[in-house]
Amino acid sequence: ELAQKQAAAALGIEHGAVPMSRLSSVATDLACEIDGVYGNASPPWRSYSHVLFVAGGVGVAPWLPAIEEWQEMCRLHGATAQTMRLVWCGRTHAELDAMGPYLPESG
């Protein structure tokens, strides 16, 4: 949401979505840390306010326990100040079916 607001401000758009054709001309300052899974240790994701996991295929496996823990914390304690997102792509319907329990329910 913040990136979209910054893009809209940079393009002079007050409300609404930013046209995709105009996004290539947008430059914003974004501080981030990119880290990976090394051996049995994972990055200290709990210390960040916004977490974005990016994975493909079975490469999502290291992130599933973190996502499950976060979902359980939200279920037990309500919404948290931390946002967590997963960007995942798969090649087959079987992979999508396997991810089913981790996808949000449609409402």
Protein Blocks (a to p, Z undefined) as FASTA:
>chain_A
ZZmmmmmmmnopabdcddfklmmmpccdddddddddehjbccdfklpfbdcdddehjllm
mmmmmmmmmmmmmmmnopafbdcddddddfbfklmmmmmmmpccdZZ
